[in-house]
Structure formats: C-alpha cells, structure tokens
Amino acid sequence: MKITFLGTRGYIDARTKTHYRHTSTMIEYRGKRIMIDCGEDWTKKVLDIHPDAIVITHAHPDHAWGLKKGSPCPVYATQESWAIMAKYPIEKRIIMTPRQKRKICGITFETFPVEHSILAPGVGYRITAGRKSIFVVHDLISINDRHAALKNVKLYVGDGATVVRPMVRRKDDKIFGHTTVRAQLGWCQKEKVPLMIVTHCGSQIVKGGRAVIKKIQALAQERGVEVIIAHDGFEIIV
C-alpha cells in the first residue's frame, strides 16, 4: 500500500511550499488510486489527479468543496456529508455507514465516527489492503470505539491542527474542534501503533519550522512512537 500526501495544510491562511494545499491523502494499491478528501484547493486540480474513487471524511470546505463542480469518479461519503453536498453535480454517490466494511477498488474501508464538528459530522477510516491496516483521520477530537479502530494498525495518520493545546469548544452539551498531536501520540502508545504521520497541519507546524518538529519528535520519543510530519508530496509504503 502506497500513501501519498497530496496536501497537508489545514483550513488556515498560512501556507508554504511544503504545506501548500488543503489536506488530501492518496491510497494506492494494485494500480488503483483512492483520494481521501477533496477540499476547495483541489477544485480544478482533481481532474489532473485522475483518482479511481474519492472518499470524504466530512463536508467542511477544506475537505469537500473541491467537488462543488463535480467529480471525475465515484464519491463515497456518509449520509450526513451527502446532505451537505446535496447540490453538488456528482453522478455516482455511495453512502458510507458507520462500522460498515466496504470494498473500494479492492481496498477495504471501515468507517469510524469521530467527534469534530456539530454541523458537519466527521469520520475516520480503517483501511486494509492485503494483510496491513492503517487508520486515516484528518480532523477530530476523539474516535468512537478507538480500540477497534486502531487494533493491529501499522500506521495512524492524524490531525496536526494543534500540538499541545486542545482547540475544543462547547455548544450546549456538544463539543467541537481539534485534539492535540500529543493526545494522538498517546492513543498510538496505548493501542501499540508504531508510527504516526501528522497531516492537516495548523499554523504552529506550518510556520513553526524545526523547533516545532523537534518538539513533536520529543513527544513521540517519550511515548515510544515514531512520528513523521508529512509535507505536500510526501510518500510512504506500508
């Protein structure tokens, strides 16, 4: 399974050459290419990528608005996301159901709801190709049924919006926002996930340079987890 980080920038104004486009992750296996998320940065570029399928985590602008003018391939998303994308001119719409395992181009995607947004509920995906599983989530506070999501996972791809200070707000009895890289490294430690790759990078990472990278590496080392901060175009084979 080859993973390419097409874009690694969160929904922020800051951008650099290494974190230029909105977060999107490509999964490749046996000649098939599946794009996870297609934010507004990708409105025209998605036609050049030629994915075999697009899978959406949630319908925020930096994750789904690149499909406002249509899609070159089938799109997979939850019912909640399709309700927000109802007017998008997408011909092939497939609904992803929580804890459902669905084969997409020979790769198994299992949908796990996550806490992130009240208006645009999000999910992460446990992805299995051959004998190896990874978990990809671009925005979150927490994973529902985290143990099942991360059991025997070789790689966790997570949210880099903030490093050590949670960006969590509350409305009535509901919470929304982002957890920290530190917390996610803790999850990896508890669930015995050996490697975390940080994407959806916030201003701290995009503007922070080597000092922030060293801080994240130190947090990972304390927890016995390897960590990589992804940049646009970074590739890894699992």
C-alpha positions as CSV (number, residue, x, y, z in Angstrom):
1,M,0.0,0.0,0.0
2,K,1.5,3.3,-1.1
3,I,0.3,6.5,0.7
4,T,0.9,9.9,-0.9
5,F,0.2,13.1,1.0
6,L,-1.2,15.3,-1.8
7,G,-1.9,18.2,0.5
8,T,-1.1,18.7,4.2
9,R,-2.4,22.2,5.1
10,G,-5.4,22.8,7.4
11,Y,-8.1,25.4,7.0
12,I,-5.7,28.2,7.7
13,D,-4.4,31.3,5.9
14,A,-0.7,30.4,6.4
15,R,0.9,28.3,3.6
16,T,4.4,27.4,2.5
17,K,5.9,25.4,-0.4
18,T,5.8,22.3,1.8
19,H,2.3,22.8,3.2
20,Y,0.5,24.5,0.3
21,R,-2.7,22.7,-0.5
22,H,-5.6,21.5,1.7
23,T,-5.3,18.1,3.2
24,S,-5.8,15.2,0.9
25,T,-4.3,11.7,1.2
26,M,-4.0,9.2,-1.7
27,I,-4.0,5.5,-1.1
28,E,-2.7,3.3,-3.9
29,Y,-2.9,-0.5,-4.1
30,R,-2.5,-2.8,-7.1
31,G,-2.8,0.0,-9.6
32,K,-5.9,1.7,-8.1
33,R,-5.8,5.2,-6.5
34,I,-8.2,6.4,-3.9
35,M,-8.2,10.1,-2.8
36,I,-9.3,10.8,0.7
37,D,-10.8,14.3,0.9
38,C,-11.0,17.0,-1.8
39,G,-11.1,20.5,-0.4
40,E,-11.6,23.7,-2.3
41,D,-7.9,23.9,-3.2
42,W,-8.5,20.9,-5.4
43,T,-11.5,22.2,-7.4
44,K,-9.5,22.2,-10.7
45,K,-6.6,20.0,-9.8
46,V,-8.6,16.9,-9.0
47,L,-9.2,16.4,-12.8
48,D,-5.4,16.2,-13.2
49,I,-5.0,13.6,-10.5
50,H,-7.4,11.0,-12.1
51,P,-8.3,9.1,-8.9
52,D,-10.4,5.9,-9.3
53,A,-12.5,6.9,-6.3
54,I,-12.8,9.8,-3.8
55,V,-13.7,9.2,-0.1
56,I,-14.8,12.1,2.1
57,T,-14.3,12.3,5.8
58,H,-16.6,15.3,6.3
59,A,-18.1,18.2,4.4
60,H,-16.1,21.1,5.6
61,P,-14.7,23.5,2.9
62,D,-11.2,22.2,3.2
63,H,-12.3,18.6,2.8
64,A,-15.2,18.5,0.3
65,W,-15.7,21.8,-1.5
66,G,-13.3,20.7,-4.3
67,L,-16.3,18.6,-5.6
68,K,-18.7,21.6,-6.0
69,K,-18.2,21.4,-9.8
70,G,-18.4,17.6,-9.9
71,S,-16.2,14.6,-9.7
72,P,-14.3,12.6,-12.3
73,C,-15.0,9.3,-10.4
74,P,-17.4,7.8,-7.8
75,V,-17.5,9.5,-4.4
76,Y,-18.0,7.8,-1.1
77,A,-19.3,9.8,2.0
78,T,-21.6,9.4,4.9
79,Q,-25.3,10.3,4.8
80,E,-24.6,13.5,6.9
81,S,-21.9,14.6,4.4
82,W,-24.2,13.9,1.4
83,A,-26.9,16.1,3.0
84,I,-24.5,19.0,2.9
85,M,-23.2,18.1,-0.6
86,A,-26.8,17.5,-2.0
87,K,-26.5,20.1,-4.8
88,Y,-23.0,19.0,-6.0
89,P,-23.2,17.6,-9.5
90,I,-21.8,14.2,-8.7
91,E,-23.2,11.3,-10.6
92,K,-22.0,8.3,-8.7
93,R,-22.8,8.8,-4.9
94,I,-22.2,5.9,-2.5
95,I,-23.2,6.1,1.2
96,M,-20.7,5.1,3.8
97,T,-22.3,3.7,7.0
98,P,-20.7,3.7,10.5
99,R,-18.7,0.5,11.2
100,Q,-19.5,-0.8,7.7
101,K,-16.7,-2.5,5.8
102,R,-16.8,-1.6,2.1
103,K,-14.5,-2.7,-0.7
104,I,-13.4,0.2,-2.8
105,C,-11.2,-0.7,-5.7
106,G,-10.0,-3.8,-3.8
107,I,-9.2,-1.9,-0.6
108,T,-11.4,-2.3,2.5
109,F,-12.6,0.9,4.2
110,E,-14.3,0.7,7.6
111,T,-16.0,3.9,8.7
112,F,-15.5,5.1,12.3
113,P,-17.4,8.2,13.5
114,V,-15.3,10.8,15.2
115,E,-16.0,13.9,17.3
116,H,-15.1,17.0,15.4
117,S,-18.0,19.1,14.1
118,I,-21.6,19.6,15.1
119,L,-22.8,20.8,11.7
120,A,-20.5,18.6,9.5
121,P,-20.0,15.3,11.4
122,G,-16.8,13.6,10.6
123,V,-15.4,10.1,10.3
124,G,-12.1,8.3,10.1
125,Y,-11.3,5.2,8.0
126,R,-9.6,2.0,9.0
127,I,-8.1,1.0,5.6
128,T,-6.9,-2.6,4.9
129,A,-5.0,-3.7,1.8
130,G,-3.6,-7.2,1.8
131,R,-2.6,-8.0,5.3
132,K,-1.9,-4.5,6.5
133,S,-4.2,-1.9,8.1
134,I,-3.8,1.8,8.6
135,F,-6.1,4.4,10.1
136,V,-6.6,7.8,8.4
137,V,-8.4,10.7,10.0
138,H,-7.9,14.4,9.1
139,D,-9.9,16.3,11.7
140,L,-11.0,15.1,15.2
141,I,-11.3,15.4,18.9
142,S,-11.8,11.7,19.6
143,I,-12.5,8.4,17.8
144,N,-15.6,6.5,18.7
145,D,-14.5,2.9,19.6
146,R,-10.9,3.8,19.3
147,H,-9.6,0.4,20.3
148,A,-11.4,-1.3,17.4
149,A,-10.3,1.4,15.1
150,L,-6.6,1.1,15.9
151,K,-6.2,-2.6,16.7
152,N,-3.2,-4.1,14.9
153,V,-2.8,-0.9,12.8
154,K,0.6,-0.3,11.4
155,L,0.2,3.5,10.8
156,Y,-2.0,6.2,12.2
157,V,-2.5,9.3,10.0
158,G,-3.8,12.1,12.2
159,D,-4.7,15.7,12.8
160,G,-1.9,18.3,13.1
161,A,-4.1,21.4,13.8
162,T,-2.5,21.9,17.3
163,V,0.5,20.3,19.1
164,V,-0.2,20.5,22.8
165,R,-3.1,22.9,23.4
166,P,-6.6,21.4,22.5
167,M,-8.8,23.5,20.2
168,V,-12.0,22.3,21.8
169,R,-15.2,24.4,22.2
170,R,-18.6,23.6,23.6
171,K,-22.1,24.4,22.5
172,D,-24.8,23.3,24.9
173,D,-23.9,19.7,25.6
174,K,-21.8,19.2,22.4
175,I,-18.1,19.7,21.7
176,F,-16.3,20.5,18.5
177,G,-12.8,21.3,17.4
178,H,-9.4,19.5,17.4
179,T,-7.4,17.4,19.8
180,T,-3.6,17.7,20.0
181,V,-0.8,15.8,18.4
182,R,0.3,14.9,21.9
183,A,-3.0,13.2,22.7
184,Q,-3.0,11.3,19.4
185,L,0.6,10.0,20.1
186,G,-0.8,8.9,23.5
187,W,-3.5,6.9,21.7
188,C,-0.8,5.3,19.5
189,Q,1.1,4.3,22.6
190,K,-1.9,2.8,24.3
191,E,-3.0,0.9,21.2
192,K,0.5,-0.2,20.2
193,V,0.5,1.7,16.9
194,P,4.2,2.1,16.0
195,L,4.0,5.1,13.6
196,M,2.0,8.3,13.5
197,I,2.1,10.6,10.5
198,V,0.9,14.1,11.1
199,T,-1.1,15.9,8.4
200,H,-3.8,18.6,8.3
201,C,-1.1,20.9,9.7
202,G,-2.1,24.0,11.6
203,S,-0.3,27.3,11.9
204,Q,2.0,26.0,14.6
205,I,3.5,23.4,12.3
206,V,3.3,25.4,9.0
207,K,5.0,28.5,10.5
208,G,7.0,26.9,13.3
209,G,9.9,25.3,11.5
210,R,12.4,23.0,13.0
211,A,11.6,24.0,16.6
212,V,8.1,22.6,16.4
213,I,9.2,19.5,14.6
214,K,11.7,18.8,17.4
215,K,9.0,19.3,20.0
216,I,6.7,16.8,18.3
217,Q,9.6,14.3,17.9
218,A,10.4,14.6,21.6
219,L,6.7,14.0,22.5
220,A,6.8,10.9,20.3
221,Q,10.0,9.6,21.8
222,E,8.6,9.9,25.3
223,R,5.8,7.6,24.2
224,G,7.8,5.1,22.2
225,V,6.1,6.0,19.0
226,E,7.8,7.0,15.7
227,V,6.5,10.2,14.2
228,I,6.7,11.9,10.8
229,I,5.3,15.3,9.9
230,A,4.0,15.0,6.4
231,H,4.5,17.6,3.7
232,D,2.8,18.0,0.3
233,G,4.1,15.2,-2.0
234,F,5.5,13.0,0.8
235,E,5.2,9.3,0.1
236,I,5.5,6.2,2.2
237,I,4.9,2.5,1.5
238,V,3.3,0.3,4.3
